Amino acid sequence: MVDSYKWDCKLDSSLTFRGKLKFEGTLYLDSSFEGEISSKGGVLFIGKNSKVITNVVTCDTLIVEGILKGNVNAASKVYLNSGCKIYGDVKTRKIFINDNIIFDGKCEMIKSNEIVDLFSFTVSQIKDTLQ
């Protein structure tokens, strides 16, 4: 799944930093970070070498393989991959949880109020939304 994204930016395990991190597009974070993370419509991947401490992560899609201490607001999806540790509450539309994870928090599912005209989409667009 990680290979299905083209990463606009990669921050590797040699980095340790703190502050405010705002991004657009896709971000592969495989380092230690403490601070705020936000993106409007972006995809954030927290790699196996990551330890992220934050009050809240705000993004469209979040993929976690490392350690995340903080709450999550993901507008579309959250993937908790095998080996990840997440300490905080998750709020999202869809969540995918693999075996062998630690999740210490609550999960709140967002309900969509938007009206969708299925006849305006192609078959492939509908299939993509179901994955």
N, CA, C and O atoms as a GROMACS GRO file, in nm:
protein
  524
    1MET      N    1   0.081  -0.119   0.000
    1MET     CA    2   0.000   0.000   0.000
    1MET      C    3   0.086   0.126   0.000
    1MET      O    4   0.054   0.222  -0.069
    2VAL      N    5   0.194   0.126   0.075
    2VAL     CA    6   0.281   0.242   0.081
    2VAL      C    7   0.339   0.272  -0.056
    2VAL      O    8   0.356   0.389  -0.092
    3ASP      N    9   0.367   0.168  -0.134
    3ASP     CA   10   0.423   0.187  -0.267
    3ASP      C   11   0.323   0.245  -0.366
    3ASP      O   12   0.362   0.289  -0.474
    4SER      N   13   0.195   0.245  -0.330
    4SER     CA   14   0.094   0.297  -0.423
    4SER      C   15   0.091   0.450  -0.424
    4SER      O   16   0.022   0.509  -0.507
    5TYR      N   17   0.165   0.514  -0.333
    5TYR     CA   18   0.170   0.661  -0.328
    5TYR      C   19   0.302   0.711  -0.385
    5TYR      O   20   0.406   0.648  -0.369
    6LYS      N   21   0.296   0.826  -0.451
    6LYS     CA   22   0.417   0.897  -0.493
    6LYS      C   23   0.443   1.001  -0.384
    6LYS      O   24   0.362   1.092  -0.366
    7TRP      N   25   0.552   0.988  -0.313
    7TRP     CA   26   0.580   1.074  -0.198
    7TRP      C   27   0.639   1.205  -0.243
    7TRP      O   28   0.743   1.208  -0.309
    8ASP      N   29   0.574   1.316  -0.208
    8ASP     CA   30   0.623   1.449  -0.240
    8ASP      C   31   0.744   1.484  -0.154
    8ASP      O   32   0.833   1.557  -0.198
    9CYS      N   33   0.749   1.432  -0.031
    9CYS     CA   34   0.858   1.462   0.061
    9CYS      C   35   0.883   1.341   0.151
    9CYS      O   36   0.788   1.279   0.200
   10LYS      N   37   1.011   1.309   0.172
   10LYS     CA   38   1.048   1.201   0.264
   10LYS      C   39   1.144   1.256   0.368
   10LYS      O   40   1.245   1.318   0.335
   11LEU      N   41   1.112   1.233   0.495
   11LEU     CA   42   1.199   1.272   0.606
   11LEU      C   43   1.244   1.143   0.673
   11LEU      O   44   1.163   1.072   0.733
   12ASP      N   45   1.375   1.111   0.663
   12ASP     CA   46   1.421   0.979   0.706
   12ASP      C   47   1.462   0.974   0.853
   12ASP      O   48   1.455   1.073   0.925
   13SER      N   49   1.505   0.854   0.894
   13SER     CA   50   1.531   0.825   1.036
   13SER      C   51   1.651   0.900   1.093
   13SER      O   52   1.670   0.897   1.215
   14SER      N   53   1.730   0.965   1.012
   14SER     CA   54   1.844   1.040   1.064
   14SER      C   55   1.802   1.175   1.124
   14SER      O   56   1.883   1.243   1.188
   15LEU      N   57   1.676   1.214   1.104
   15LEU     CA   58   1.627   1.343   1.153
   15LEU      C   59   1.557   1.331   1.288
   15LEU      O   60   1.490   1.232   1.316
   16THR      N   61   1.575   1.433   1.371
   16THR     CA   62   1.498   1.451   1.494
   16THR      C   63   1.464   1.599   1.499
   16THR      O   64   1.554   1.683   1.499
   17PHE      N   65   1.336   1.631   1.503
   17PHE     CA   66   1.300   1.772   1.504
   17PHE      C   67   1.168   1.795   1.576
   17PHE      O   68   1.093   1.701   1.602
   18ARG      N   69   1.142   1.925   1.607
   18ARG     CA   70   1.018   1.962   1.674
   18ARG      C   71   0.973   2.095   1.616
   18ARG      O   72   1.051   2.174   1.564
   19GLY      N   73   0.841   2.118   1.629
   19GLY     CA   74   0.785   2.243   1.580
   19GLY      C   75   0.649   2.222   1.517
   19GLY      O   76   0.574   2.133   1.556
   20LYS      N   77   0.618   2.305   1.417
   20LYS     CA   78   0.492   2.294   1.344
   20LYS      C   79   0.522   2.241   1.205
   20LYS      O   80   0.606   2.296   1.133
   21LEU      N   81   0.453   2.135   1.167
   21LEU     CA   82   0.474   2.074   1.037
   21LEU      C   83   0.343   2.082   0.959
   21LEU      O   84   0.245   2.015   0.992
   22LYS      N   85   0.342   2.165   0.855
   22LYS     CA   86   0.226   2.176   0.766
   22LYS      C   87   0.271   2.132   0.629
   22LYS      O   88   0.378   2.171   0.582
   23PHE      N   89   0.189   2.052   0.564
   23PHE     CA   90   0.228   2.003   0.432
   23PHE      C   91   0.108   1.989   0.341
   23PHE      O   92  -0.007   1.985   0.386
   24GLU      N   93   0.138   1.981   0.211
   24GLU     CA   94   0.038   1.952   0.109
   24GLU      C   95   0.085   1.827   0.036
   24GLU      O   96   0.205   1.799   0.032
   25GLY      N   97  -0.007   1.754  -0.020
   25GLY     CA   98   0.030   1.635  -0.095
   25GLY      C   99   0.056   1.517  -0.004
   25GLY      O  100  -0.025   1.485   0.082
   26THR      N  101   0.172   1.452  -0.025
   26THR     CA  102   0.205   1.331   0.050
   26THR      C  103   0.337   1.349   0.124
   26THR      O  104   0.433   1.404   0.070
   27LEU      N  105   0.340   1.303   0.249
   27LEU     CA  106   0.460   1.314   0.332
   27LEU      C  107   0.491   1.179   0.394
   27LEU      O  108   0.406   1.119   0.460
   28TYR      N  109   0.614   1.132   0.374
   28TYR     CA  110   0.665   1.009   0.433
   28TYR      C  111   0.756   1.051   0.548
   28TYR      O  112   0.866   1.101   0.526
   29LEU      N  113   0.709   1.030   0.670
   29LEU     CA  114   0.782   1.071   0.791
   29LEU      C  115   0.835   0.946   0.860
   29LEU      O  116   0.758   0.868   0.916
   30ASP      N  117   0.966   0.929   0.857
   30ASP     CA  118   1.028   0.812   0.919
   30ASP      C  119   1.134   0.858   1.020
   30ASP      O  120   1.245   0.805   1.025
   31SER      N  121   1.097   0.959   1.100
   31SER     CA  122   1.191   1.021   1.193
   31SER      C  123   1.120   1.055   1.323
   31SER      O  124   1.000   1.031   1.338
   32SER      N  125   1.195   1.110   1.418
   32SER     CA  126   1.136   1.153   1.545
   32SER      C  127   1.088   1.296   1.531
   32SER      O  128   1.161   1.383   1.483
   33PHE      N  129   0.965   1.320   1.576
   33PHE     CA  130   0.906   1.454   1.564
   33PHE      C  131   0.819   1.482   1.685
   33PHE      O  132   0.746   1.394   1.732
   34GLU      N  133   0.828   1.605   1.735
   34GLU     CA  134   0.740   1.649   1.843
   34GLU      C  135   0.685   1.786   1.805
   34GLU      O  136   0.761   1.879   1.778
   35GLY      N  137   0.552   1.796   1.804
   35GLY     CA  138   0.490   1.924   1.769
   35GLY      C  139   0.357   1.905   1.700
   35GLY      O  140   0.289   1.804   1.721
   36GLU      N  141   0.319   2.003   1.618
   36GLU     CA  142   0.191   2.000   1.548
   36GLU      C  143   0.210   1.950   1.405
   36GLU      O  144   0.307   1.986   1.338
   37ILE      N  145   0.116   1.867   1.359
   37ILE     CA  146   0.117   1.821   1.220
   37ILE      C  147  -0.020   1.847   1.162
   37ILE      O  148  -0.122   1.806   1.217
   38SER      N  149  -0.022   1.917   1.047
   38SER     CA  150  -0.151   1.942   0.983
   38SER      C  151  -0.136   1.950   0.832
   38SER      O  152  -0.035   1.995   0.779
   39SER      N  153  -0.241   1.904   0.766
   39SER     CA  154  -0.248   1.910   0.621
   39SER      C  155  -0.394   1.909   0.581
   39SER      O  156  -0.475   1.835   0.637
   40LYS      N  157  -0.427   1.991   0.485
   40LYS     CA  158  -0.563   1.990   0.432
   40LYS      C  159  -0.561   1.903   0.307
   40LYS      O  160  -0.511   1.944   0.202
   41GLY      N  161  -0.616   1.784   0.319
   41GLY     CA  162  -0.622   1.694   0.204
   41GLY      C  163  -0.498   1.610   0.181
   41GLY      O  164  -0.490   1.542   0.079
   42GLY      N  165  -0.401   1.612   0.271
   42GLY     CA  166  -0.276   1.540   0.250
   42GLY      C  167  -0.277   1.398   0.305
   42GLY      O  168  -0.364   1.360   0.384
   43VAL      N  169  -0.177   1.321   0.261
   43VAL     CA  170  -0.156   1.184   0.307
   43VAL      C  171  -0.028   1.182   0.389
   43VAL      O  172   0.077   1.226   0.342
   44LEU      N  173  -0.036   1.132   0.513
   44LEU     CA  174   0.080   1.124   0.602
   44LEU      C  175   0.109   0.978   0.632
   44LEU      O  176   0.021   0.903   0.675
   45PHE      N  177   0.234   0.938   0.608
   45PHE     CA  178   0.281   0.804   0.642
   45PHE      C  179   0.380   0.818   0.757
   45PHE      O  180   0.482   0.887   0.743
   46ILE      N  181   0.353   0.752   0.868
   46ILE     CA  182   0.443   0.750   0.983
   46ILE      C  183   0.513   0.614   0.981
   46ILE      O  184   0.453   0.512   1.013
   47GLY      N  185   0.641   0.615   0.942
   47GLY     CA  186   0.717   0.493   0.919
   47GLY      C  187   0.757   0.418   1.045
   47GLY      O  188   0.738   0.466   1.156
   48LYS      N  189   0.813   0.300   1.025
   48LYS     CA  190   0.851   0.210   1.135
   48LYS      C  191   0.953   0.271   1.230
   48LYS      O  192   0.954   0.238   1.349
   49ASN      N  193   1.038   0.360   1.181
   49ASN     CA  194   1.141   0.421   1.265
   49ASN      C  195   1.092   0.547   1.335
   49ASN      O  196   1.167   0.610   1.409
   50SER      N  197   0.968   0.584   1.312
   50SER     CA  198   0.914   0.711   1.364
   50SER      C  199   0.866   0.701   1.508
   50SER      O  200   0.814   0.599   1.552
   51LYS      N  201   0.887   0.812   1.578
   51LYS     CA  202   0.822   0.834   1.707
   51LYS      C  203   0.769   0.976   1.700
   51LYS      O  204   0.845   1.073   1.702
   52VAL      N  205   0.637   0.988   1.692
   52VAL     CA  206   0.572   1.118   1.675
   52VAL      C  207   0.492   1.149   1.802
   52VAL      O  208   0.410   1.069   1.845
   53ILE      N  209   0.518   1.266   1.859
   53ILE     CA  210   0.444   1.312   1.977
   53ILE      C  211   0.377   1.444   1.938
   53ILE      O  212   0.444   1.540   1.901
   54THR      N  213   0.245   1.447   1.948
   54THR     CA  214   0.169   1.564   1.905
   54THR      C  215   0.036   1.570   1.979
   54THR      O  216  -0.010   1.468   2.031
   55ASN      N  217  -0.024   1.687   1.986
   55ASN     CA  218  -0.160   1.696   2.040
   55ASN      C  219  -0.258   1.633   1.944
   55ASN      O  220  -0.344   1.554   1.984
   56VAL      N  221  -0.244   1.668   1.817
   56VAL     CA  222  -0.335   1.615   1.716
   56VAL      C  223  -0.267   1.616   1.579
   56VAL      O  224  -0.195   1.709   1.545
   57VAL      N  225  -0.292   1.510   1.501
   57VAL     CA  226  -0.253   1.502   1.361
   57VAL      C  227  -0.379   1.526   1.280
   57VAL      O  228  -0.479   1.458   1.298
   58THR      N  229  -0.374   1.624   1.190
   58THR     CA  230  -0.488   1.654   1.104
   58THR      C  231  -0.445   1.633   0.960
   58THR      O  232  -0.352   1.698   0.912
   59CYS      N  233  -0.514   1.542   0.889
   59CYS     CA  234  -0.482   1.515   0.749
   59CYS      C  235  -0.601   1.444   0.685
   59CYS      O  236  -0.704   1.422   0.750
   60ASP      N  237  -0.587   1.409   0.559
   60ASP     CA  238  -0.693   1.336   0.491
   60ASP      C  239  -0.679   1.186   0.517
   60ASP      O  240  -0.774   1.119   0.558
   61THR      N  241  -0.559   1.134   0.492
   61THR     CA  242  -0.531   0.991   0.510
   61THR      C  243  -0.405   0.976   0.594
   61THR      O  244  -0.306   1.044   0.572
   62LEU      N  245  -0.411   0.885   0.692
   62LEU     CA  246  -0.296   0.858   0.779
   62LEU      C  247  -0.265   0.710   0.774
   62LEU      O  248  -0.353   0.625   0.787
   63ILE      N  249  -0.136   0.679   0.754
   63ILE     CA  250  -0.087   0.542   0.755
   63ILE      C  251   0.019   0.535   0.865
   63ILE      O  252   0.116   0.610   0.862
   64VAL      N  253   0.001   0.443   0.962
   64VAL     CA  254   0.093   0.437   1.076
   64VAL      C  255   0.159   0.300   1.082
   64VAL      O  256   0.092   0.196   1.083
   65GLU      N  257   0.293   0.301   1.087
   65GLU     CA  258   0.371   0.180   1.113
   65GLU      C  259   0.460   0.197   1.236
   65GLU      O  260   0.507   0.098   1.292
   66GLY      N  261   0.483   0.320   1.277
   66GLY     CA  262   0.570   0.350   1.392
   66GLY      C  263   0.489   0.380   1.516
   66GLY      O  264   0.384   0.321   1.540
   67ILE      N  265   0.541   0.474   1.597
   67ILE     CA  266   0.478   0.512   1.724
   67ILE      C  267   0.417   0.651   1.709
   67ILE      O  268   0.483   0.744   1.663
   68LEU      N  269   0.292   0.663   1.749
   68LEU     CA  270   0.222   0.792   1.748
   68LEU      C  271   0.158   0.814   1.883
   68LEU      O  272   0.074   0.735   1.927
   69LYS      N  273   0.197   0.923   1.949
   69LYS     CA  274   0.134   0.963   2.075
   69LYS      C  275   0.061   1.093   2.048
   69LYS      O  276   0.123   1.199   2.036
   70GLY      N  277  -0.071   1.085   2.038
   70GLY     CA  278  -0.152   1.202   2.009
   70GLY      C  279  -0.280   1.162   1.939
   70GLY      O  280  -0.294   1.048   1.893
   71ASN      N  281  -0.372   1.253   1.930
   71ASN     CA  282  -0.500   1.228   1.866
   71ASN      C  283  -0.490   1.244   1.716
   71ASN      O  284  -0.398   1.308   1.664
   72VAL      N  285  -0.587   1.186   1.645
   72VAL     CA  286  -0.589   1.188   1.499
   72VAL      C  287  -0.724   1.237   1.450
   72VAL      O  288  -0.828   1.190   1.495
   73ASN      N  289  -0.720   1.333   1.357
   73ASN     CA  290  -0.838   1.373   1.281
   73ASN      C  291  -0.805   1.350   1.134
   73ASN      O  292  -0.739   1.433   1.072
   74ALA      N  293  -0.851   1.238   1.080
   74ALA     CA  294  -0.825   1.205   0.940
   74ALA      C  295  -0.959   1.206   0.866
   74ALA      O  296  -1.047   1.125   0.894
   75ALA      N  297  -0.973   1.296   0.772
   75ALA     CA  298  -1.101   1.316   0.703
   75ALA      C  299  -1.148   1.192   0.628
   75ALA      O  300  -1.268   1.166   0.620
   76SER      N  301  -1.055   1.114   0.572
   76SER     CA  302  -1.095   0.997   0.492
   76SER      C  303  -1.065   0.863   0.557
   76SER      O  304  -1.157   0.788   0.590
   77LYS      N  305  -0.934   0.833   0.577
   77LYS     CA  306  -0.897   0.697   0.619
   77LYS      C  307  -0.780   0.698   0.715
   77LYS      O  308  -0.697   0.789   0.715
   78VAL      N  309  -0.774   0.592   0.797
   78VAL     CA  310  -0.659   0.565   0.883
   78VAL      C  311  -0.624   0.417   0.865
   78VAL      O  312  -0.711   0.330   0.873
   79TYR      N  313  -0.495   0.390   0.842
   79TYR     CA  314  -0.444   0.254   0.834
   79TYR      C  315  -0.350   0.233   0.952
   79TYR      O  316  -0.250   0.304   0.965
   80LEU      N  317  -0.380   0.137   1.038
   80LEU     CA  318  -0.291   0.099   1.148
   80LEU      C  319  -0.225  -0.032   1.108
   80LEU      O  320  -0.284  -0.140   1.120
   81ASN      N  321  -0.102  -0.023   1.059
   81ASN     CA  322  -0.032  -0.139   1.006
   81ASN      C  323   0.038  -0.217   1.117
   81ASN      O  324   0.065  -0.164   1.224
   82SER      N  325   0.065  -0.342   1.089
   82SER     CA  326   0.126  -0.434   1.185
   82SER      C  327   0.250  -0.374   1.248
   82SER      O  328   0.338  -0.322   1.178
   83GLY      N  329   0.258  -0.381   1.381
   83GLY     CA  330   0.372  -0.330   1.454
   83GLY      C  331   0.359  -0.188   1.504
   83GLY      O  332   0.443  -0.141   1.580
   84CYS      N  333   0.255  -0.118   1.462
   84CYS     CA  334   0.241   0.023   1.505
   84CYS      C  335   0.189   0.031   1.648
   84CYS      O  336   0.128  -0.062   1.701
   85LYS      N  337   0.216   0.147   1.709
   85LYS     CA  338   0.166   0.176   1.844
   85LYS      C  339   0.105   0.315   1.838
   85LYS      O  340   0.172   0.412   1.802
   86ILE      N  341  -0.021   0.324   1.875
   86ILE     CA  342  -0.088   0.454   1.875
   86ILE      C  343  -0.155   0.475   2.009
   86ILE      O  344  -0.233   0.392   2.056
   87TYR      N  345  -0.121   0.588   2.070
   87TYR     CA  346  -0.174   0.625   2.201
   87TYR      C  347  -0.251   0.756   2.183
   87TYR      O  348  -0.193   0.864   2.189
   88GLY      N  349  -0.380   0.744   2.162
   88GLY     CA  350  -0.462   0.862   2.140
   88GLY      C  351  -0.591   0.825   2.072
   88GLY      O  352  -0.610   0.710   2.030
   89ASP      N  353  -0.680   0.920   2.060
   89ASP     CA  354  -0.810   0.898   2.000
   89ASP      C  355  -0.804   0.922   1.849
   89ASP      O  356  -0.730   1.008   1.802
   90VAL      N  357  -0.884   0.845   1.775
   90VAL     CA  358  -0.887   0.854   1.630
   90VAL      C  359  -1.027   0.893   1.585
   90VAL      O  360  -1.127   0.836   1.631
   91LYS      N  361  -1.034   0.991   1.496
   91LYS     CA  362  -1.160   1.034   1.437
   91LYS      C  363  -1.144   1.029   1.286
   91LYS      O  364  -1.060   1.100   1.230
   92THR      N  365  -1.223   0.945   1.218
   92THR     CA  366  -1.208   0.925   1.074
   92THR      C  367  -1.335   0.865   1.014
   92THR      O  368  -1.425   0.824   1.087
   93ARG      N  369  -1.340   0.858   0.881
   93ARG     CA  370  -1.452   0.794   0.812
   93ARG      C  371  -1.432   0.642   0.801
   93ARG      O  372  -1.527   0.565   0.817
   94LYS      N  373  -1.307   0.601   0.774
   94LYS     CA  374  -1.276   0.458   0.759
   94LYS      C  375  -1.148   0.429   0.836
   94LYS      O  376  -1.054   0.509   0.838
   95ILE      N  377  -1.145   0.311   0.900
   95ILE     CA  378  -1.023   0.270   0.970
   95ILE      C  379  -0.994   0.124   0.936
   95ILE      O  380  -1.084   0.040   0.934
   96PHE      N  381  -0.866   0.096   0.909
   96PHE     CA  382  -0.820  -0.038   0.875
   96PHE      C  383  -0.716  -0.076   0.980
   96PHE      O  384  -0.615  -0.009   0.995
   97ILE      N  385  -0.742  -0.185   1.052
   97ILE     CA  386  -0.655  -0.225   1.163
   97ILE      C  387  -0.600  -0.364   1.136
   97ILE      O  388  -0.675  -0.460   1.122
   98ASN      N  389  -0.467  -0.374   1.128
   98ASN     CA  390  -0.401  -0.502   1.108
   98ASN      C  391  -0.374  -0.569   1.243
   98ASN      O  392  -0.394  -0.509   1.348
   99ASP      N  393  -0.328  -0.694   1.237
   99ASP     CA  394  -0.288  -0.767   1.358
   99ASP      C  395  -0.161  -0.706   1.415
   99ASP      O  396  -0.090  -0.631   1.348
  100ASN      N  397  -0.133  -0.739   1.540
  100ASN     CA  398  -0.008  -0.704   1.607
  100ASN      C  399   0.014  -0.552   1.617
  100ASN      O  400   0.121  -0.501   1.583
  101ILE      N  401  -0.089  -0.482   1.665
  101ILE     CA  402  -0.075  -0.339   1.690
  101ILE      C  403  -0.111  -0.310   1.836
  101ILE      O  404  -0.172  -0.393   1.903
  102ILE      N  405  -0.073  -0.193   1.882
  102ILE     CA  406  -0.119  -0.143   2.012
  102ILE      C  407  -0.198  -0.017   1.983
  102ILE      O  408  -0.147   0.077   1.922
  103PHE      N  409  -0.323  -0.015   2.028
  103PHE     CA  410  -0.409   0.103   2.011
  103PHE      C  411  -0.472   0.132   2.146
  103PHE      O  412  -0.560   0.060   2.191
  104ASP      N  413  -0.426   0.239   2.209
  104ASP     CA  414  -0.477   0.280   2.340
  104ASP      C  415  -0.550   0.412   2.322
  104ASP      O  416  -0.490   0.519   2.331
  105GLY      N  417  -0.680   0.403   2.297
  105GLY     CA  418  -0.759   0.523   2.274
  105GLY      C  419  -0.898   0.486   2.227
  105GLY      O  420  -0.938   0.370   2.228
  106LYS      N  421  -0.973   0.588   2.186
  106LYS     CA  422  -1.108   0.567   2.135
  106LYS      C  423  -1.110   0.594   1.986
  106LYS      O  424  -1.023   0.664   1.932
  107CYS      N  425  -1.209   0.537   1.919
  107CYS     CA  426  -1.227   0.561   1.777
  107CYS      C  427  -1.367   0.618   1.754
  107CYS      O  428  -1.466   0.560   1.798
  108GLU      N  429  -1.374   0.730   1.686
  108GLU     CA  430  -1.502   0.791   1.650
  108GLU      C  431  -1.512   0.793   1.498
  108GLU      O  432  -1.426   0.848   1.430
  109MET      N  433  -1.619   0.734   1.448
  109MET     CA  434  -1.639   0.729   1.303
  109MET      C  435  -1.718   0.852   1.258
  109MET      O  436  -1.823   0.883   1.313
  110ILE      N  437  -1.665   0.920   1.156
  110ILE     CA  438  -1.730   1.038   1.100
  110ILE      C  439  -1.834   0.991   1.000
  110ILE      O  440  -1.806   0.906   0.915
  111LYS      N  441  -1.951   1.046   1.010
  111LYS     CA  442  -2.056   1.014   0.913
  111LYS      C  443  -2.061   1.126   0.810
  111LYS      O  444  -2.051   1.244   0.843
  112SER      N  445  -2.076   1.086   0.686
  112SER     CA  446  -2.081   1.184   0.578
  112SER      C  447  -2.225   1.230   0.558
  112SER      O  448  -2.316   1.149   0.546
  113ASN      N  449  -2.244   1.361   0.556
  113ASN     CA  450  -2.377   1.418   0.532
  113ASN      C  451  -2.398   1.459   0.387
  113ASN      O  452  -2.506   1.503   0.349
  114GLU      N  453  -2.294   1.444   0.308
  114GLU     CA  454  -2.307   1.488   0.170
  114GLU      C  455  -2.392   1.391   0.088
  114GLU      O  456  -2.391   1.270   0.111
  115ILE      N  457  -2.464   1.446  -0.007
  115ILE     CA  458  -2.546   1.366  -0.097
  115ILE      C  459  -2.461   1.334  -0.219
  115ILE      O  460  -2.402   1.423  -0.280
  116VAL      N  461  -2.457   1.207  -0.254
  116VAL     CA  462  -2.374   1.163  -0.365
  116VAL      C  463  -2.462   1.112  -0.477
  116VAL      O  464  -2.551   1.030  -0.455
  117ASP      N  465  -2.438   1.162  -0.598
  117ASP     CA  466  -2.508   1.115  -0.716
  117ASP      C  467  -2.423   1.005  -0.780
  117ASP      O  468  -2.327   1.033  -0.852
  118LEU      N  469  -2.460   0.880  -0.753
  118LEU     CA  470  -2.382   0.766  -0.803
  118LEU      C  471  -2.373   0.762  -0.955
  118LEU      O  472  -2.277   0.708  -1.010
  119PHE      N  473  -2.470   0.817  -1.022
  119PHE     CA  474  -2.472   0.811  -1.168
  119PHE      C  475  -2.375   0.910  -1.232
  119PHE      O  476  -2.354   0.905  -1.353
  120SER      N  477  -2.316   0.998  -1.154
  120SER     CA  478  -2.220   1.093  -1.208
  120SER      C  479  -2.077   1.038  -1.205
  120SER      O  480  -1.985   1.103  -1.256
  121PHE      N  481  -2.057   0.918  -1.147
  121PHE     CA  482  -1.925   0.858  -1.136
  121PHE      C  483  -1.908   0.744  -1.235
  121PHE      O  484  -2.005   0.679  -1.273
  122THR      N  485  -1.782   0.721  -1.276
  122THR     CA  486  -1.752   0.603  -1.357
  122THR      C  487  -1.740   0.483  -1.264
  122THR      O  488  -1.729   0.499  -1.142
  123VAL      N  489  -1.743   0.364  -1.320
  123VAL     CA  490  -1.731   0.242  -1.241
  123VAL      C  491  -1.597   0.239  -1.166
  123VAL      O  492  -1.593   0.200  -1.049
  124SER      N  493  -1.489   0.280  -1.232
  124SER     CA  494  -1.358   0.278  -1.166
  124SER      C  495  -1.351   0.377  -1.050
  124SER      O  496  -1.285   0.350  -0.950
  125GLN      N  497  -1.418   0.493  -1.061
  125GLN     CA  498  -1.420   0.588  -0.951
  125GLN      C  499  -1.494   0.530  -0.831
  125GLN      O  500  -1.452   0.548  -0.717
  126ILE      N  501  -1.603   0.461  -0.855
  126ILE     CA  502  -1.679   0.399  -0.746
  126ILE      C  503  -1.596   0.290  -0.680
  126ILE      O  504  -1.595   0.278  -0.557
  127LYS      N  505  -1.526   0.208  -0.759
  127LYS     CA  506  -1.440   0.103  -0.703
  127LYS      C  507  -1.331   0.162  -0.616
  127LYS      O  508  -1.300   0.108  -0.509
  128ASP      N  509  -1.271   0.273  -0.659
  128ASP     CA  510  -1.164   0.337  -0.581
  128ASP      C  511  -1.213   0.384  -0.445
  128ASP      O  512  -1.138   0.375  -0.347
  129THR      N  513  -1.336   0.432  -0.436
  129THR     CA  514  -1.388   0.480  -0.307
  129THR      C  515  -1.418   0.366  -0.212
  129THR      O  516  -1.428   0.387  -0.091
  130LEU      N  517  -1.434   0.245  -0.263
  130LEU     CA  518  -1.467   0.130  -0.179
  130LEU      C  519  -1.343   0.061  -0.124
  130LEU      O  520  -1.356  -0.027  -0.039
  131GLN      N  521  -1.226   0.098  -0.168
  131GLN     CA  522  -1.103   0.032  -0.123
  131GLN      C  523  -1.051   0.094   0.003
  131GLN      O  524  -0.948   0.051   0.055
   0.00000   0.00000   0.00000
